[in-house]
Amino acid sequence: MTTIATEIFVDHDPTAVAEQSSLRWVVSDALAIAHRNLIALFRVPTTLVFSTIQPVIFVLMFRYVFGGAIRIPGVRYVDFLMAGIFVQTVTFGSTNTGIGLADDLKKGLVERFRSLPMARSAVLAGRTIADMVRNVFVIILMVVVGFAVGFRVHTNAIEFLAAVAVLVLFGVAMSWVMAFIGLATGDAEAAQAASFPLMALLVFASNAFVSSKTMPGPLRAYANHQPVTATVNAVRALVIGGPTTGRVLGALLWIVGIVAVFAPLAVMRYRRAT
């Protein structure tokens, strides 16, 4: 009997192997930092509780205090409002990223992380991942509150889940903006103070709560061409109905653009942080 041994040699590209190893290293480090931030979040539940109180107050205030005086043709105001509240919630929630990073920087934790053999982007990516998980929880809570005050989805489950996905992605994009601000200021109070004017210009000068058609010309032009309005339009289309594809693509373009600009800026600032 003759045995024929066949050997198969697989040629591995050293560069490809190195790139895969580096990617696994970055992902592993980012998940470790995210786990650390989530543990800290759930060990101090008051942070999570108070981060949900503000959007609930906005819902009740606009639904029952201002809602009676606001008319939106063709749609119930509560349905119009909740899409704006969802976007407002993840936008304001992104300030936690900047405040948390500024606090870590002031306490010296960032210097400790930089001294460890870990990916430079892991601290920032881990923080944004943890805040993304928090955003999912807060969005679910706000959906429950919305249904309690009369909000209804007029499309279907798939489109509603797509709306949640857009909200989560926008929250991640804004977290990178706040990460840059937090590292640039280097102080939690300063980061909070610096983020509020930006949040106000984005959220209140948008169509989150009222139609931009009622605004003066220059303000209306700004409101119609900024990321919060684009995201609100996409979410409204996905939960209320109407033209959807163009609005969702517009929101996604804003999300990609924000991340493309502020993620590298935040990483560069992190490298220079002391």
Buried (B, 14 or more C-beta within 10 A) or exposed (E): EEEEEEEEEEEEEEEEEEEEEEEEBBEEBBBEBBEBBBEEBEEEEEBBEEBBEEBBEBBBEBBEEEBEEBEBEEBBBBBBBBBBBBBBBBBBBBBBBBBBBBBBBBEEBBEEBBEEEBBBBBBBBBBBBBBBBBBBEBBEBBBEBBEEBBBEBBBEEEBBEBBBEBBBBBBBBBBBBBBBBBBBBBBBEBBBEBBEEBBEEBBEBBBBBBBBEEBEEEEBEBBBEBBBBBBBBBBBBBBBBEEBEEBBEBBBEBBEEBBEBBBEBBBEBBEEBE
